[in-house]
Amino acid sequence: MKTFKAIFAKYSAWLLALLAHFGPWGVLVLAISDSVLPIIPMDPVVATYVYSQPHRMLFFVLMASLGSAVGSLVPFYIGRAGGELLLLKRIERARLVAMQKKYETQEFFFIAIPAMMPPPTPMKLIILCAGAFEMPVWLFLVSMFTGRLARFLLLSLLVVHFGPQILSVLTNAVEHHLALFLLVLVAIGAVIWIAARKRK
């Protein structure tokens, strides 16, 4: 954990220096850029901003989610223009048919659930599929924004509560205990839903 903290501290200093001229809007700029051409992973970016300015957590989460949704329109429209032929260059027909059936039965969750998941979720492929399947643009934006919002909000709450080392724990959980990680996400979602119902 100490090693990860040291690495995170160096990364944070470099990233914040790089984005200093963007101010708090840097997370929006990076989120849009990452959705078009992945260069810097967004989870460490959001964690860096939140850890350095926890009082602006909600702002950073909203900007990262909005940027991810807007930036994803580029591969979305590439998928719409390329259609099935573009997808068949990347995946087998059987998998394409399975993905199309999944899309037809749950349009919103076709994007929202993968958007909640960290790498190595094949998000770009799923976005291309959404475009090729002619998903309504408004629905795509809402589902993408919702999924990213859930992901970045959960990450930010964990970073504020446990510190940046939680990123190492989450990465290890995804790599070696994916099923357990998904189960925990579902459990957290259920708790949030129950709490919201009780408040109402």
matplotlib code that plots the C-alpha trace (Angstrom):
import matplotlib.pyplot as plt

x = [0.0, 2.9, 4.4, 1.0, 0.6, 4.0, 3.2, -0.2, 1.4, 3.9, 1.1, -1.2, 1.5, 2.3, -1.3, -2.3, 0.6, -0.3, -3.9, -3.3, -4.3, -7.7, -8.5, -11.4, -12.6, -9.6, -11.6, -14.2, -11.5, -9.8, -13.1, -14.1, -10.6, -10.5, -13.8, -12.5, -8.9, -8.0, -4.7, -5.0, -7.3, -10.2, -10.4, -7.0, -7.9, -11.1, -9.5, -6.7, -9.1, -11.4, -8.5, -7.0, -10.3, -12.9, -15.2, -15.7, -16.3, -19.8, -18.7, -15.8, -18.1, -20.7, -18.0, -16.3, -19.7, -20.8, -17.4, -17.5, -21.0, -20.3, -17.0, -18.5, -20.6, -17.6, -17.3, -21.1, -21.5, -18.6, -20.5, -23.7, -21.9, -20.0, -22.9, -22.7, -19.7, -17.6, -18.5, -17.9, -14.3, -13.9, -16.1, -17.6, -21.1, -22.4, -21.2, -22.7, -26.1, -25.9, -25.1, -28.0, -30.4, -29.2, -29.6, -33.2, -34.3, -32.6, -31.6, -30.9, -28.8, -27.0, -24.9, -25.5, -24.2, -20.9, -20.4, -20.3, -17.6, -13.9, -11.4, -11.0, -14.7, -14.7, -16.6, -15.5, -16.9, -20.2, -20.5, -19.8, -22.6, -25.0, -24.4, -24.7, -27.9, -29.3, -29.8, -31.6, -29.0, -30.8, -31.1, -27.4, -26.4, -28.7, -27.6, -23.9, -24.1, -26.0, -23.5, -20.4, -22.1, -22.6, -19.0, -17.3, -19.5, -18.8, -15.1, -15.0, -16.8, -14.3, -11.4, -12.6, -13.3, -10.3, -7.8, -6.1, -4.9, -8.5, -7.7, -5.1, -7.7, -10.4, -8.0, -6.9, -10.6, -11.5, -8.5, -8.7, -12.2, -14.5, -17.6, -17.2, -16.6, -19.9, -21.7, -20.5, -21.6, -25.1, -25.2, -24.2, -26.8, -29.5, -28.5, -28.7, -32.1, -33.5, -32.2, -33.7, -37.1, -37.0, -36.3, -39.3]
y = [0.0, 2.4, 1.8, 2.5, 5.7, 6.9, 6.1, 7.7, 10.8, 11.2, 10.5, 13.1, 15.7, 15.2, 15.1, 18.2, 20.1, 19.0, 20.2, 23.2, 25.6, 23.9, 24.3, 22.3, 21.8, 19.5, 16.4, 17.3, 17.8, 14.5, 12.6, 13.8, 13.0, 9.6, 8.6, 9.5, 8.2, 6.5, 8.0, 8.4, 6.1, 8.1, 6.3, 7.6, 11.0, 11.3, 9.9, 12.5, 15.4, 14.1, 13.3, 16.8, 18.7, 16.4, 19.4, 19.4, 15.7, 16.0, 18.6, 16.3, 13.3, 15.1, 16.6, 13.2, 11.6, 14.3, 14.3, 10.5, 10.6, 13.5, 12.1, 8.7, 10.2, 10.0, 6.1, 6.0, 7.7, 5.8, 2.6, 4.1, 5.0, 1.7, -0.5, -4.3, -4.5, -2.5, -4.7, -7.9, -6.8, -6.8, -9.7, -12.9, -13.0, -15.2, -12.7, -9.9, -11.6, -12.3, -8.6, -7.4, -9.7, -8.3, -4.8, -5.4, -6.8, -4.1, -1.0, 1.2, -1.4, -2.4, 0.7, 1.6, -1.6, -1.8, 1.9, 1.2, -1.4, -0.6, -1.9, -4.4, -4.0, -3.6, -0.3, 1.0, -2.2, -1.9, 1.8, 0.9, -1.7, 0.8, 3.1, 0.3, -0.9, 2.6, 3.3, 6.7, 9.3, 10.7, 7.2, 6.5, 9.8, 9.2, 5.5, 6.4, 9.3, 7.2, 4.3, 6.6, 8.6, 5.5, 4.3, 7.6, 8.4, 5.1, 5.4, 9.0, 8.0, 5.2, 7.5, 10.1, 7.4, 5.1, 7.1, 6.6, 3.1, 1.8, 2.0, -0.8, -2.9, -2.4, -3.2, -6.4, -7.3, -6.9, -8.8, -11.8, -11.8, -10.4, -12.4, -11.2, -7.6, -7.7, -9.2, -6.3, -3.8, -5.3, -5.4, -1.7, -0.8, -2.6, -0.9, 2.6, 1.7, 0.5, 3.6, 5.9, 4.1, 4.4, 8.2, 8.6]
z = [0.0, 0.8, -2.7, -4.3, -2.3, -3.4, -7.1, -6.8, -5.2, -8.1, -10.7, -9.0, -9.0, -12.7, -13.7, -11.7, -13.1, -16.7, -16.2, -14.1, -16.9, -17.3, -13.6, -12.3, -15.9, -16.7, -15.8, -18.4, -21.1, -20.2, -20.1, -23.6, -24.9, -23.3, -24.9, -28.3, -28.0, -24.7, -23.4, -19.7, -17.6, -16.2, -12.9, -11.6, -13.1, -11.2, -8.0, -8.3, -8.6, -5.8, -3.5, -4.0, -3.6, -1.9, -1.4, -5.2, -5.5, -7.0, -9.6, -10.7, -10.9, -13.0, -15.3, -15.8, -16.6, -18.9, -20.7, -21.1, -22.6, -25.0, -26.1, -26.8, -29.5, -31.8, -31.8, -31.6, -34.9, -36.4, -35.6, -37.1, -40.3, -40.6, -39.6, -39.5, -41.9, -39.5, -36.6, -38.5, -39.0, -35.2, -34.0, -35.2, -36.6, -33.7, -31.1, -33.1, -33.2, -29.5, -28.8, -31.0, -29.2, -25.9, -27.1, -28.3, -24.9, -22.8, -24.7, -21.7, -19.7, -22.9, -22.4, -18.7, -17.1, -19.1, -18.5, -14.8, -15.2, -15.2, -17.8, -19.4, -20.3, -24.2, -24.0, -27.4, -29.1, -27.2, -28.2, -31.8, -31.6, -30.1, -33.1, -35.6, -34.0, -34.4, -30.7, -30.2, -29.5, -26.5, -25.0, -25.6, -23.9, -20.9, -20.4, -20.9, -18.4, -15.9, -16.0, -15.7, -12.9, -10.9, -11.5, -10.8, -7.8, -6.1, -6.9, -5.4, -2.3, -1.7, -2.4, 0.1, 2.7, 2.3, 0.4, -3.0, -2.1, -2.8, -6.5, -6.1, -4.2, -6.8, -9.7, -8.0, -7.3, -11.0, -12.2, -9.9, -8.4, -11.2, -10.1, -6.5, -7.6, -9.6, -6.7, -4.4, -7.0, -7.2, -3.3, -3.1, -5.7, -3.8, -0.5, -2.3, -3.8, -0.5, 1.3, -1.3, -1.0, 2.8, 2.6, 0.3]

ax = plt.figure().add_subplot(projection="3d")
ax.plot(x, y, z, "-o")
ax.set_aspect("equal")
plt.show()
